Amino acid sequence: MDLQLQRGLDEAQDLFSFFSAPLNISSRIYARTASFCSERSGHFDGFDQGISFFLPNMTWIQPVGWVHAMISDTWAEIVLAADYTALPASMPFIAQLTADRSTFVLRAVNMANVTQQVSVQLTGGAFSFVPGSDGSVSVLTGSDPQGDNPPSDPLSISPTWTQATVFAANSVSLDLPPYSFVVGTFPVQPSA
C-alpha cells in the first residue's frame, strides 16, 4: 500500500471543497460520491485505491475510509464563513453548524510533520459557545503519510477520541498532530 494516510488527508481537503462549493457546482459532482472502491483480498498488495478491504475472515477500512466515517459521525449541513488568512497553507479547515444549530463542527487537516494549532473566533453574534461545556475531538493521525492499515494491524491508523473543554464564549482551539485529520464538535447556543 502506498500513501493511504496521505490519500485520506487529501480526501478530507476535497470534501471541504465539496461542502463549501456553491450549489450549482456541488449538485454536479454528487456522482463522485458513488465512485469509491471496495477491494477484495487479491487487491490488497497491488491496488491501493480502496477505502475498504475484504478477506474471508475480516473486513477493514483504510485511513481514507476513517475520514468518511468521522465526517458521517459529525454531520453538519451549514458551512460558516471562516477566515483562512492566519493559517499556514498546509492546514486547511472548514467550520460548520448542524441543521438544528446546536453544534459547531470544526474540521482541519495538518499536512505538516509538526504539531499545529487552529483557533476559531466567532463573530457576528448569532451564536456563542457554552463556556464550561465539553466538546468532543476525534483525531486520525499517523507518523508516516505513506502509512496504511494492513490485515495484520487493521486499526493501525484509526481515530482516537478525547474531550475538550470550552473556556470562552467566542473561541475554541484544536491541536493538530503531524499528518492528521481532526474533527472537533462543540455545543453552541443562540446569543442573547
N, CA, C and O of each residue as an XYZ file, in Angstrom:
768
protein
N       0.844     -1.183      0.000
C       0.000      0.000      0.000
C       0.883      1.237      0.000
O       1.941      1.274      0.629
N       0.435      2.214     -0.699
C       1.169      3.472     -0.737
C       0.227      4.618     -0.425
O      -0.906      4.666     -0.904
N       0.710      5.522      0.375
C       0.054      6.813      0.565
C      -1.380      6.742      1.070
O      -2.178      7.619      0.740
N      -1.737      5.738      1.853
C      -3.114      5.669      2.318
C      -3.451      6.816      3.268
O      -4.512      7.424      3.130
N      -2.579      7.130      4.230
C      -2.860      8.260      5.113
C      -2.866      9.550      4.301
O      -3.762     10.376      4.471
N      -1.891      9.736      3.428
C      -1.861     10.926      2.575
C      -3.145     11.022      1.760
O      -3.723     12.102      1.633
N      -3.592      9.898      1.208
C      -4.823      9.891      0.429
C      -6.008     10.293      1.310
O      -6.896     11.009      0.847
N      -6.037      9.854      2.547
C      -7.105     10.249      3.461
C      -7.097     11.741      3.740
O      -8.155     12.369      3.770
N      -5.911     12.322      3.947
C      -5.814     13.761      4.205
C      -6.222     14.552      2.969
O      -6.880     15.587      3.072
N      -5.826     14.053      1.793
C      -6.246     14.704      0.544
C      -7.759     14.614      0.376
O      -8.398     15.572     -0.059
N      -8.325     13.473      0.718
C      -9.772     13.290      0.598
C     -10.514     14.251      1.518
O     -11.539     14.811      1.128
N     -10.012     14.447      2.730
C     -10.642     15.396      3.652
C     -10.660     16.791      3.042
O     -11.676     17.483      3.109
N      -9.548     17.211      2.451
C      -9.495     18.522      1.818
C     -10.464     18.616      0.644
O     -11.114     19.644      0.452
N     -10.563     17.543     -0.141
C     -11.514     17.534     -1.255
C     -12.939     17.681     -0.737
O     -13.752     18.389     -1.332
N     -13.239     17.016      0.364
C     -14.582     17.110      0.930
C     -14.853     18.513      1.478
O     -15.985     18.991      1.398
N     -13.840     19.180      2.032
C     -14.017     20.573      2.461
C     -14.445     21.419      1.267
O     -15.368     22.227      1.372
N     -13.773     21.231      0.133
C     -14.112     21.987     -1.073
C     -15.519     21.662     -1.541
O     -16.264     22.549     -1.958
N     -15.877     20.398     -1.473
C     -17.213     19.965     -1.880
C     -18.279     20.611     -0.995
O     -19.279     21.127     -1.495
N     -18.061     20.581      0.324
C     -19.047     21.139      1.255
C     -19.221     22.644      1.066
O     -20.321     23.169      1.238
N     -18.150     23.331      0.716
C     -18.226     24.790      0.625
C     -18.479     25.289     -0.795
O     -18.520     26.499     -1.018
N     -18.647     24.394     -1.749
C     -18.902     24.810     -3.139
C     -20.325     25.335     -3.278
O     -21.226     24.864     -2.584
N     -20.537     26.299     -4.161
C     -21.900     26.775     -4.427
C     -22.760     25.618     -4.950
O     -22.250     24.688     -5.574
N     -24.050     25.688     -4.691
C     -24.966     24.604     -5.053
C     -24.912     24.267     -6.536
O     -24.998     23.094     -6.897
N     -24.770     25.267     -7.409
C     -24.749     24.972     -8.841
C     -23.524     24.140     -9.236
O     -23.532     23.489    -10.281
N     -22.485     24.156     -8.420
C     -21.313     23.317     -8.676
C     -21.429     21.996     -7.930
O     -21.227     20.936     -8.522
N     -21.753     22.042     -6.633
C     -21.796     20.813     -5.852
C     -22.861     19.847     -6.356
O     -22.680     18.634     -6.247
N     -23.959     20.344     -6.900
C     -25.000     19.438     -7.389
C     -24.529     18.648     -8.606
O     -25.094     17.600     -8.917
N     -23.503     19.135     -9.295
C     -22.991     18.412    -10.465
C     -21.996     17.335    -10.086
O     -21.680     16.488    -10.921
N     -21.490     17.328     -8.864
C     -20.476     16.342     -8.515
C     -20.954     15.308     -7.513
O     -20.142     14.593     -6.926
N     -22.269     15.217     -7.308
C     -22.777     14.183     -6.411
C     -22.402     12.793     -6.894
O     -22.184     11.905     -6.069
N     -22.319     12.570     -8.202
C     -21.988     11.249     -8.729
C     -20.626     10.784     -8.243
O     -20.391      9.581     -8.132
N     -19.726     11.712     -7.953
C     -18.401     11.319     -7.474
C     -18.488     10.527     -6.179
O     -17.650      9.660     -5.929
N     -19.477     10.808     -5.362
C     -19.570     10.121     -4.078
C     -19.913      8.652     -4.237
O     -19.773      7.884     -3.285
N     -20.356      8.244     -5.406
C     -20.670      6.842     -5.634
C     -19.500      6.085     -6.245
O     -19.632      4.896     -6.536
N     -18.363      6.734     -6.446
C     -17.272      6.095     -7.171
C     -16.197      5.488     -6.286
O     -15.200      4.991     -6.811
N     -16.355      5.504     -4.959
C     -15.311      4.954     -4.106
C     -15.273      3.438     -4.215
O     -16.308      2.784     -4.344
N     -14.085      2.899     -4.162
C     -13.874      1.475     -4.411
C     -13.891      0.669     -3.122
O     -13.493      1.148     -2.060
N     -14.357     -0.552     -3.238
C     -14.195     -1.566     -2.208
C     -13.372     -2.676     -2.845
O     -13.627     -3.081     -3.979
N     -12.416     -3.146     -2.129
C     -11.464     -4.091     -2.715
C     -11.599     -5.479     -2.126
O     -12.019     -5.653     -0.982
N     -11.234     -6.463     -2.935
C     -11.193     -7.841     -2.465
C      -9.771     -8.158     -2.019
O      -8.859     -7.361     -2.236
N      -9.581     -9.308     -1.401
C      -8.282     -9.648     -0.828
C      -7.171     -9.665     -1.866
O      -6.033     -9.328     -1.538
N      -7.457    -10.043     -3.096
C      -6.439    -10.099     -4.124
C      -5.885     -8.743     -4.499
O      -4.837     -8.665     -5.140
N      -6.556     -7.681     -4.121
C      -6.092     -6.336     -4.451
C      -5.214     -5.730     -3.370
O      -4.545     -4.729     -3.624
N      -5.195     -6.301     -2.179
C      -4.547     -5.622     -1.057
C      -3.093     -5.269     -1.343
O      -2.655     -4.161     -1.035
N      -2.345     -6.191     -1.925
C      -0.925     -5.919     -2.112
C      -0.586     -5.172     -3.389
O       0.545     -4.712     -3.547
N      -1.547     -5.038     -4.314
C      -1.177     -4.433     -5.562
C      -2.038     -3.271     -6.011
O      -1.684     -2.583     -6.968
N      -3.140     -3.036     -5.358
C      -4.036     -1.969     -5.791
C      -4.567     -1.276     -4.556
O      -5.350     -1.855     -3.804
N      -4.151     -0.049     -4.342
C      -4.415      0.596     -3.055
C      -5.482      1.673     -3.104
O      -5.460      2.588     -2.281
N      -6.409      1.594     -4.034
C      -7.392      2.661     -4.141
C      -8.637      2.437     -3.298
O      -9.471      3.337     -3.200
N      -8.790      1.303     -2.703
C      -9.996      1.027     -1.936
C     -10.020      1.714     -0.591
O      -8.977      1.934      0.024
N     -11.213      2.051     -0.136
C     -11.340      2.572      1.224
C     -11.652      1.434      2.186
O     -11.521      1.585      3.401
N     -12.066      0.288      1.635
C     -12.298     -0.889      2.475
C     -11.763     -2.120      1.750
O     -11.754     -2.188      0.521
N     -11.321     -3.081      2.541
C     -10.784     -4.325      2.003
C     -11.466     -5.499      2.684
O     -11.931     -5.394      3.819
N     -11.519     -6.614      1.976
C     -12.220     -7.798      2.454
C     -11.336     -9.029      2.317
O     -10.726     -9.254      1.271
N     -11.272     -9.812      3.367
C     -10.670    -11.133      3.356
C     -11.764    -12.107      3.806
O     -12.804    -11.667      4.297
N     -11.558    -13.409      3.651
C     -12.608    -14.340      4.088
C     -12.976    -14.203      5.565
O     -14.110    -14.489      5.951
N     -12.027    -13.767      6.389
C     -12.281    -13.700      7.829
C     -12.336    -12.280      8.393
O     -12.440    -12.116      9.609
N     -12.271    -11.261      7.555
C     -12.279     -9.904      8.100
C     -12.584     -8.864      7.026
O     -12.407     -9.093      5.830
N     -13.044     -7.729      7.498
C     -13.254     -6.540      6.676
C     -12.620     -5.384      7.438
O     -12.790     -5.276      8.653
N     -11.896     -4.524      6.742
C     -11.294     -3.388      7.421
C     -11.208     -2.213      6.464
O     -11.252     -2.382      5.245
N     -11.085     -1.009      7.036
C     -11.007      0.187      6.203
C      -9.639      0.845      6.346
O      -8.924      0.660      7.330
N      -9.316      1.612      5.326
C      -8.067      2.349      5.290
C      -8.301      3.756      5.870
O      -9.445      4.129      6.128
N      -7.224      4.541      6.078
C      -7.403      5.886      6.625
C      -8.423      6.724      5.859
O      -9.171      7.480      6.479
N      -8.478      6.616      4.549
C      -9.464      7.386      3.786
C     -10.882      6.981      4.186
O     -11.777      7.826      4.194
N     -11.103      5.732      4.512
C     -12.412      5.292      4.993
C     -12.742      5.883      6.349
O     -13.891      6.228      6.627
N     -11.715      5.996      7.199
C     -11.942      6.622      8.511
C     -12.315      8.096      8.363
O     -13.122      8.613      9.135
N     -11.728      8.774      7.370
C     -12.096     10.179      7.120
C     -13.595     10.270      6.852
O     -14.282     11.118      7.422
N     -14.099      9.398      5.986
C     -15.527      9.409      5.676
C     -16.365      9.071      6.910
O     -17.407      9.685      7.135
N     -15.924      8.109      7.702
C     -16.659      7.743      8.919
C     -16.693      8.905      9.911
O     -17.728      9.168     10.524
N     -15.567      9.601     10.072
C     -15.510     10.730     11.002
C     -16.435     11.857     10.555
O     -17.071     12.502     11.389
N     -16.516     12.099      9.256
C     -17.414     13.137      8.761
C     -18.864     12.701      8.926
O     -19.711     13.496      9.331
N     -19.147     11.458      8.618
C     -20.512     10.947      8.782
C     -20.966     11.034     10.236
O     -22.106     11.406     10.511
N     -20.076     10.692     11.164
C     -20.415     10.708     12.593
C     -20.631     12.116     13.138
O     -21.242     12.280     14.193
N     -20.138     13.131     12.435
C     -20.244     14.519     12.909
C     -20.904     15.389     11.842
O     -20.512     16.539     11.642
N     -21.883     14.850     11.172
C     -22.503     15.529     10.037
C     -23.014     16.911     10.427
O     -23.658     17.080     11.462
N     -22.717     17.890      9.584
C     -23.186     19.258      9.786
C     -23.469     19.856      8.414
O     -22.629     19.792      7.517
N     -24.643     20.433      8.256
C     -25.098     20.893      6.948
C     -24.720     22.321      6.598
O     -24.605     22.652      5.418
N     -24.529     23.157      7.575
C     -24.349     24.591      7.330
C     -22.863     24.945      7.365
O     -22.196     24.756      8.382
N     -22.356     25.458      6.253
C     -20.958     25.902      6.187
C     -20.908     27.357      6.632
O     -21.673     28.190      6.145
N     -20.014     27.656      7.548
C     -19.867     29.012      8.078
C     -18.717     29.726      7.387
O     -17.721     29.107      7.013
N     -18.864     31.016      7.226
C     -17.766     31.823      6.690
C     -16.621     31.764      7.683
O     -16.816     31.970      8.881
N     -15.420     31.481      7.182
C     -14.256     31.353      8.055
C     -13.065     32.031      7.397
O     -12.929     32.033      6.174
N     -12.213     32.599      8.222
C     -11.041     33.312      7.741
C      -9.859     32.358      7.668
O      -9.455     31.785      8.681
N      -9.308     32.186      6.482
C      -8.190     31.291      6.276
C      -6.850     32.009      6.288
O      -5.812     31.355      6.191
N      -6.837     33.317      6.402
C      -5.604     34.071      6.189
C      -4.535     33.821      7.244
O      -3.349     33.938      6.935
N      -4.899     33.485      8.464
C      -3.905     33.331      9.522
C      -3.332     31.928      9.593
O      -2.460     31.659     10.420
N      -3.807     31.028      8.739
C      -3.359     29.643      8.814
C      -2.313     29.333      7.757
O      -2.335     29.911      6.670
N      -1.395     28.422      8.070
C      -0.458     28.006      7.026
C      -1.202     27.239      5.929
O      -2.236     26.623      6.185
N      -0.676     27.282      4.731
C      -1.322     26.594      3.609
C      -1.430     25.094      3.846
O      -2.284     24.433      3.255
N      -0.583     24.559      4.696
C      -0.607     23.120      4.947
C      -1.688     22.715      5.940
O      -1.738     21.556      6.350
N      -2.560     23.653      6.338
C      -3.575     23.332      7.332
C      -4.945     23.867      6.931
O      -5.434     24.814      7.547
N      -5.571     23.289      5.921
C      -6.917     23.723      5.558
C      -7.937     23.305      6.616
O      -7.751     22.305      7.308
N      -9.021     24.085      6.733
C     -10.073     23.725      7.680
C     -11.415     24.201      7.158
O     -11.489     24.994      6.219
N     -12.476     23.703      7.783
C     -13.823     24.153      7.469
C     -14.605     24.209      8.779
O     -14.476     23.331      9.633
N     -15.408     25.244      8.920
C     -16.269     25.416     10.088
C     -17.710     25.198      9.647
O     -18.147     25.752      8.638
N     -18.449     24.388     10.409
C     -19.816     24.064     10.053
C     -20.708     24.097     11.291
O     -20.238     24.095     12.429
N     -22.006     24.128     11.025
C     -23.008     24.152     12.076
C     -24.064     23.112     11.722
O     -24.457     22.988     10.563
N     -24.521     22.366     12.725
C     -25.557     21.373     12.455
C     -26.863     22.073     12.100
O     -27.061     23.240     12.437
N     -27.755     21.352     11.415
C     -29.018     21.940     10.951
C     -29.853     22.489     12.097
O     -30.556     23.484     11.922
N     -29.788     21.858     13.270
C     -30.564     22.352     14.409
C     -29.850     23.490     15.146
O     -30.347     23.993     16.154
N     -28.688     23.886     14.637
C     -27.895     24.998     15.170
C     -27.493     24.813     16.637
O     -27.381     25.780     17.390
N     -27.280     23.563     17.022
C     -26.883     23.286     18.398
C     -25.416     22.889     18.530
O     -24.877     22.872     19.636
N     -24.762     22.569     17.402
C     -23.389     22.079     17.467
C     -22.530     22.723     16.382
O     -22.891     22.739     15.206
N     -21.395     23.246     16.806
C     -20.383     23.796     15.922
C     -19.382     22.684     15.629
O     -18.920     22.007     16.548
N     -19.044     22.493     14.353
C     -18.102     21.445     13.953
C     -16.923     22.099     13.249
O     -17.092     22.831     12.274
N     -15.742     21.830     13.751
C     -14.508     22.330     13.156
C     -13.732     21.127     12.639
O     -13.408     20.216     13.401
N     -13.434     21.125     11.339
C     -12.666     20.049     10.708
C     -11.372     20.664     10.175
O     -11.407     21.710      9.527
N     -10.241     20.030     10.441
C      -8.964     20.580      9.990
C      -8.015     19.456      9.584
O      -8.075     18.345     10.111
N      -7.143     19.774      8.639
C      -6.127     18.838      8.156
C      -4.765     19.471      8.377
O      -4.544     20.627      8.014
N      -3.854     18.716      8.970
C      -2.473     19.155      9.124
C      -1.607     18.273      8.233
O      -1.407     17.094      8.526
N      -1.094     18.841      7.147
C      -0.246     18.111      6.202
C       1.232     18.183      6.583
O       2.069     17.563      5.926
N       1.556     18.923      7.623
C       2.954     19.124      8.014
C       3.397     18.045      9.002
O       2.575     17.322      9.566
N       4.703     17.953      9.198
C       5.240     16.959     10.131
C       5.496     17.546     11.519
O       6.296     17.009     12.285
N       4.821     18.643     11.841
C       4.886     19.257     13.171
C       3.469     19.519     13.671
O       2.543     19.691     12.878
N       3.312     19.548     14.966
C       2.017     19.869     15.557
C       1.684     21.331     15.291
O       2.538     22.207     15.423
N       0.446     21.581     14.919
C      -0.025     22.941     14.679
C      -1.333     23.140     15.435
O      -1.956     22.173     15.873
N      -1.742     24.380     15.586
C      -2.986     24.680     16.279
C      -3.875     25.534     15.388
O      -3.408     26.434     14.690
N      -5.166     25.230     15.428
C      -6.145     26.072     14.749
C      -7.060     26.633     15.824
O      -7.552     25.897     16.679
N      -7.285     27.934     15.777
C      -8.179     28.608     16.707
C      -9.258     29.312     15.898
O      -8.982     29.908     14.857
N     -10.475     29.238     16.382
C     -11.601     29.875     15.705
C     -12.256     30.840     16.666
O     -12.541     30.498     17.814
N     -12.493     32.049     16.189
C     -13.229     33.037     16.970
C     -14.540     33.326     16.264
O     -14.564     33.584     15.061
N     -15.620     33.283     17.011
C     -16.940     33.574     16.453
C     -17.138     35.077     16.366
O     -16.815     35.817     17.295
N     -17.669     35.509     15.249
C     -18.001     36.914     15.081
C     -19.430     37.001     14.557
O     -19.969     36.008     14.068
N     -20.021     38.121     14.650
C     -21.368     38.308     14.128
C     -22.454     38.186     15.173
O     -23.553     38.706     14.984
N     -22.169     37.507     16.273
C     -23.103     37.473     17.386
C     -24.329     36.585     17.255
O     -25.208     36.659     18.114
N     -24.438     35.750     16.227
C     -25.633     34.907     16.073
C     -25.680     33.790     17.102
O     -26.755     33.432     17.583
N     -24.524     33.239     17.440
C     -24.470     32.175     18.440
C     -23.141     32.243     19.159
O     -22.225     32.939     18.720
N     -23.030     31.518     20.271
C     -21.796     31.503     21.050
C     -21.572     30.103     21.602
O     -22.499     29.299     21.703
N     -20.329     29.833     21.954
C     -20.007     28.575     22.618
C     -20.543     28.609     24.039
O     -20.892     29.671     24.554
N     -20.606     27.454     24.665
C     -21.107     27.351     26.032
C     -19.913     27.116     26.952
O     -19.450     25.984     27.087
N     -19.402     28.196     27.596
C     -18.227     28.023     28.455
C     -18.482     26.975     29.534
O     -19.556     26.918     30.132
N     -17.466     26.151     29.765
C     -17.566     25.079     30.751
C     -18.125     23.787     30.181
O     -18.098     22.758     30.856
N     -18.627     23.816     28.962
C     -19.155     22.591     28.355
C     -18.023     21.781     27.745
O     -16.934     22.294     27.486
N     -18.303     20.513     27.522
C     -17.311     19.642     26.909
C     -17.633     19.412     25.447
O     -18.761     19.078     25.084
N     -16.629     19.594     24.625
C     -16.722     19.230     23.221
C     -16.077     17.873     23.029
O     -15.469     17.325     23.948
N     -16.211     17.346     21.850
C     -15.621     16.064     21.512
C     -14.633     16.273     20.371
O     -14.918     17.006     19.424
N     -13.481     15.635     20.461
C     -12.457     15.764     19.432
C     -12.048     14.372     18.966
O     -11.683     13.519     19.775
N     -12.112     14.152     17.658
C     -11.611     12.896     17.097
C     -10.402     13.218     16.220
O     -10.395     14.202     15.481
N      -9.384     12.367     16.320
C      -8.107     12.604     15.648
C      -7.695     11.353     14.879
O      -7.630     10.258     15.437
N      -7.421     11.532     13.601
C      -6.857     10.476     12.764
C      -5.449     10.926     12.405
O      -5.280     11.937     11.724
N      -4.451     10.202     12.847
C      -3.070     10.617     12.608
C      -2.169      9.407     12.503
O      -2.503      8.321     12.977
N      -1.039      9.604     11.884
C      -0.019      8.569     11.778
C       1.337      9.224     11.626
O       1.429     10.385     11.225
N       2.376      8.498     11.938
C       3.726      9.071     11.877
C       4.268      9.163     10.458
O       5.261      9.848     10.214
N       3.619      8.474      9.519
C       4.114      8.430      8.146
C       2.945      8.625      7.184
O       1.983      7.859      7.230
N       3.009      9.639      6.310
C       1.893      9.844      5.380
C       1.682      8.675      4.431
O       0.624      8.572      3.809
N       2.663      7.796      4.309
C       2.513      6.616      3.467
C       1.961      5.430      4.240
O       1.851      4.331      3.697
N       1.608      5.645      5.518
C       1.105      4.561      6.346
C      -0.246      4.052      5.885
O      -1.015      4.770      5.247
N      -0.522      2.801      6.219
C      -1.793      2.180      5.868
C      -2.224      1.240      6.985
O      -1.564      1.141      8.020
N      -3.321      0.563      6.766
C      -3.841     -0.412      7.716
C      -3.744     -1.806      7.095
O      -4.643     -2.220      6.364
N      -2.658     -2.531      7.380
C      -2.512     -3.868      6.813
C      -3.427     -4.866      7.534
O      -3.914     -4.567      8.625
N      -3.665     -6.032      6.953
C      -4.518     -7.020      7.613
C      -3.973     -7.446      8.976
O      -4.745     -7.835      9.853
N      -2.658     -7.379      9.165
C      -2.071     -7.765     10.449
C      -2.312     -6.726     11.542
O      -2.174     -7.038     12.725
N      -2.669     -5.496     11.167
C      -2.950     -4.423     12.129
C      -4.003     -3.493     11.522
O      -3.679     -2.366     11.147
N      -5.258     -3.945     11.418
C      -6.278     -3.185     10.687
C      -6.664     -1.857     11.316
O      -7.324     -1.044     10.669
N      -6.269     -1.614     12.563
C      -6.580     -0.342     13.225
C      -5.327      0.490     13.452
O      -5.307      1.379     14.303
N      -4.283      0.195     12.687
C      -3.020      0.909     12.845
C      -3.220      2.420     12.767
O      -2.719      3.156     13.616
N      -3.941      2.879     11.765
C      -4.257      4.305     11.630
C      -5.772      4.419     11.705
O      -6.474      4.250     10.708
N      -6.255      4.707     12.893
C      -7.693      4.843     13.137
C      -7.908      5.956     14.151
O      -6.981      6.324     14.873
N      -9.123      6.495     14.215
C      -9.341      7.668     15.079
C      -9.259      7.346     16.572
O      -9.552      6.238     17.022
N      -8.849      8.364     17.304
C      -8.947      8.355     18.764
C      -9.860      9.513     19.156
O      -9.982     10.489     18.415
N     -10.495      9.407     20.310
C     -11.439     10.428     20.749
C     -11.039     10.948     22.114
O     -10.602     10.195     22.985
N     -11.198     12.264     22.283
C     -10.963     12.913     23.571
C     -12.026     13.985     23.770
O     -12.807     14.284     22.866
N     -12.041     14.552     24.960
C     -12.916     15.677     25.240
C     -12.094     16.959     25.271
O     -10.899     16.941     25.568
N     -12.745     18.057     24.962
C     -12.101     19.370     25.024
C     -13.066     20.326     25.701
O     -14.199     20.495     25.251
N     -12.628     20.939     26.760
C     -13.473     21.876     27.486
C     -13.476     23.232     26.792
O     -12.433     23.729     26.368
N     -14.657     23.822     26.683
C     -14.812     25.161     26.111
C     -14.569     26.175     27.215
O     -15.224     26.134     28.257
N     -13.623     27.093     26.988
C     -13.279     28.070     28.016
C     -13.850     29.454     27.750
O     -13.991     30.242     28.685
N     -14.179     29.772     26.514
C     -14.650     31.122     26.176
C     -15.904     31.033     25.317
O     -16.103     30.059     24.591
N     -16.733     32.039     25.401
C     -17.976     32.064     24.636
C     -17.737     32.332     23.155
O     -18.599     32.040     22.326
N     -16.570     32.887     22.816
C     -16.370     33.259     21.416
C     -15.214     32.552     20.707
O     -14.919     32.886     19.560
N     -14.538     31.572     21.358
C     -13.424     30.924     20.665
C     -13.166     29.504     21.170
O     -13.435     29.164     22.322
N     -12.639     28.700     20.265
C     -12.161     27.356     20.600
C     -10.872     27.119     19.811
O     -10.633     27.742     18.776
N     -10.054     26.209     20.324
C      -8.799     25.858     19.664
C      -8.643     24.354     19.641
O      -9.121     23.648     20.529
N      -7.967     23.873     18.609
C      -7.639     22.460     18.491
C      -6.161     22.309     18.177
O      -5.614     23.060     17.370
N      -5.514     21.339     18.814
C      -4.153     20.978     18.454
C      -4.223     19.877     17.412
O      -4.965     18.907     17.566
N      -3.450     20.035     16.357
C      -3.421     19.066     15.270
C      -2.051     18.397     15.234
O      -1.049     19.049     14.940
N      -2.003     17.096     15.531
C      -0.727     16.387     15.452
C      -0.214     16.369     14.008
O      -0.963     16.681     13.082
N       1.035     16.010     13.814
C       1.551     15.892     12.454
C       0.711     14.902     11.633
O       0.215     13.908     12.165
N       0.562     15.182     10.351
C      -0.156     14.319      9.414
C      -1.487     13.860     10.014
O      -1.664     12.680     10.317
N      -2.418     14.798     10.182
C      -3.654     14.444     10.865
C      -4.890     15.088     10.251
O      -4.825     16.118      9.579
N      -6.015     14.435     10.511
C      -7.344     14.977     10.248
C      -8.026     15.017     11.601
O      -8.130     13.993     12.276
N      -8.495     16.202     12.006
C      -9.068     16.394     13.335
C     -10.464     17.000     13.186
O     -10.677     17.924     12.401
N     -11.403     16.459     13.953
C     -12.770     16.985     13.969
C     -13.127     17.318     15.412
O     -13.058     16.458     16.289
N     -13.508     18.565     15.654
C     -13.975     18.977     16.965
C     -15.441     19.381     16.889
O     -15.839     20.121     15.989
N     -16.231     18.904     17.819
C     -17.646     19.307     17.887
C     -17.872     19.975     19.243
O     -17.450     19.469     20.282
N     -18.550     21.124     19.205
C     -18.734     21.923     20.407
C     -20.168     22.433     20.474
O     -20.699     22.907     19.470
N     -20.807     22.342     21.648
C     -22.156     22.872     21.760
C     -22.163     24.393     21.640
O     -21.266     25.074     22.135
N     -23.188     24.909     20.976
C     -23.374     26.343     20.855
C     -24.811     26.696     21.253
O     -25.687     25.834     21.327
N     -25.019     27.983     21.503
C     -26.346     28.472     21.855
C     -26.575     29.808     21.171
O     -25.615     30.518     20.873
N     -27.816     30.162     20.919
C     -28.063     31.492     20.339
C     -27.577     32.572     21.291
O     -27.733     32.461     22.507
N     -26.988     33.612     20.729
C     -26.536     34.719     21.565
C     -27.733     35.504     22.061
O     -28.732     35.649     21.357
N     -27.623     36.004     23.273
C     -28.720     36.772     23.875
C     -28.811     38.159     23.312
O     -29.680     38.932     23.713
